[in-house]
Amino acid sequence: MNPDRLRRIRNWQSSEFYARLVMRPLTILVMLVVADWRWLTPNMVTSGANVAKLAGAVLLVVNHREHGVLAALCIQLGLLLDHLDGTLARYRQSVTTFGAFYDKVSDAVTWLAITCAVGWAAYHDYGDVVLPIMAVASAYALLVMSYMKWIVVAEQKKLDWLEARTQPPARRSLVQPSMNPPARTPSEWGRWFASSILRIVMFEEVDLFFWIGLGLVIDRLDWVCWLLAVSQGAQLASMLIKRGLQARDLDSARERLAASERLAA
């Protein structure tokens, strides 16, 4: 195995429990095979992810009792391909604005379809209208959190650009930070594994696919709806505070920059 090729394949480090322990390792294994298939483009992989996720949602709506396990497999395959597209683009150094746009919009559309399908299937089982409402509300919360995140990211980039204008070229960072996972000793791998297990209680975006798959396998979609609603509602409340504070800090930094420019003038 070519160590440099493996290093370039391992070009991202996930934070989520399910991504760290399952999806990233599987992505690396698939990449070892397909990374140099020139005909396979990242956008093709994104399209495949969309098809797999939407197929899982359709199976849930049609007959989740009969097709529940297959639906779970389709949704997990879609998640795997969703990890693969960005990894492939970074490996080939072919990251594009359209690719990022397509990936993010696809995530929003397919996640809403999946949660609606889960809510519908749960309502079909239990006849409780609260279940689909909670499932859809969880998707709404996740989309709002994503919206807040990218607002802060955009404002941070604006501030970085303003700061770069006032700094001499030698002080500007021209090297992007590496996204390669660091080399670890066996003890560091052990601590990394333990920290990954502990993150199961964070109920982050990627982890929700794990819980939906588990709910389908054990046939308790009512639990899944409750888990989605409670976990994402709590996350939204936390992120409202966090992103609000970040926005305030960016305003303060912009005011300090403006004041320094006035003094310099």
Buried (B, 14 or more C-beta within 10 A) or exposed (E): EEEEBEEBBBBBBBEBBBBBBBBBEBBBEBBBEEBEEEEBBBBEBBBBBBBBBBBBBBBBBEEBEEBBBBBBBBBBBBBBBBBBBBBBBBBBEEEEEEBEEBBEEBBBEBBBBBBBBBBBBBBBBEEEEBBBBBBBBBBBBBBBBBEBBEEBEEBBEEBEEBBEEEEEEEEEEEEEEEEBBEEEEEEEEEEBEEEBEEBBEEBBBBBBBBBBBBBBEEEBBBBBBBBBBEBBBEBBEEBEEBBEEBBEEBEEBBEEBEEEEEEEE
